[in-house]
Amino acid sequence: MHPTMQQRVDGLAALRERTILATADFYAKIGRPDPAEGPHYKAVAKGNAWHIVEVKTGKTRCFCFSYSAAIRFVDALEAAAMRKLVGRQ
């Protein structure tokens, strides 16, 4: 990656961390729990298939051809994402 682009990415990551800390500090001051994060993945019907889409990036992770299979896959991806988040906290 170009050095100036890397500097920008690093700067934005630092700002994102400060935003997260400031939000947590704000909620601690008013005595309320932090707001729950929304879902990481969703199932979207496109044609004859269901696309499993990552909410933050909008990228399609996989395709399923039945609604029940799509929902099972979304649940599995959500569980995997939660396992990764628990380790970081």
HUSUL-V431982 format. One record per residue. SS is DSSP state (helix for helix, strand for strand, loop for the rest). PSI is psi in whole degrees, -180 to 180 (none if undefined). NEAR is the number of other ideal C-beta (glycine too) atoms within 8 Angstrom. Layout:
# HUSUL-V431982
ss:psi:near
SS:PSI:NEAR
SS:PSI:NEAR
This chain:
# HUSUL-V431982
ss:psi:near
loop:144:5
loop:140:5
helix:-41:6
helix:-35:6
helix:-40:8
helix:-39:9
helix:-41:8
helix:-44:8
helix:-44:9
helix:-41:8
helix:-42:8
helix:-36:8
helix:-40:8
helix:-42:8
helix:-39:8
helix:-42:8
helix:-42:8
helix:-37:8
helix:-44:8
helix:-45:8
helix:-40:8
helix:-39:8
helix:-44:9
helix:-41:9
helix:-42:8
helix:-49:8
helix:-32:11
helix:-37:7
helix:-37:6
helix:-1:6
loop:28:4
loop:153:5
loop:154:4
loop:146:7
loop:145:5
loop:142:4
loop:147:3
loop:-177:5
loop:152:7
loop:-28:9
strand:153:13
strand:156:8
strand:129:14
strand:128:7
strand:124:7
strand:108:6
loop:-131:4
loop:2:3
strand:161:9
strand:124:14
strand:132:11
strand:113:15
strand:135:12
strand:126:10
loop:-44:10
loop:-40:5
loop:-23:5
loop:8:6
loop:143:6
strand:128:8
strand:-39:8
strand:179:7
strand:145:8
strand:152:12
loop:9:7
loop:150:7
helix:-43:8
helix:-39:6
helix:-39:10
helix:-44:12
helix:-40:9
helix:-41:8
helix:-40:12
helix:-44:13
helix:-40:8
helix:-42:8
helix:-39:12
helix:-42:11
helix:-41:8
helix:-41:8
helix:-40:10
helix:-36:8
helix:-39:8
helix:-38:8
helix:-35:8
helix:-38:7
helix:-28:6
helix:-22:5
loop:none:4
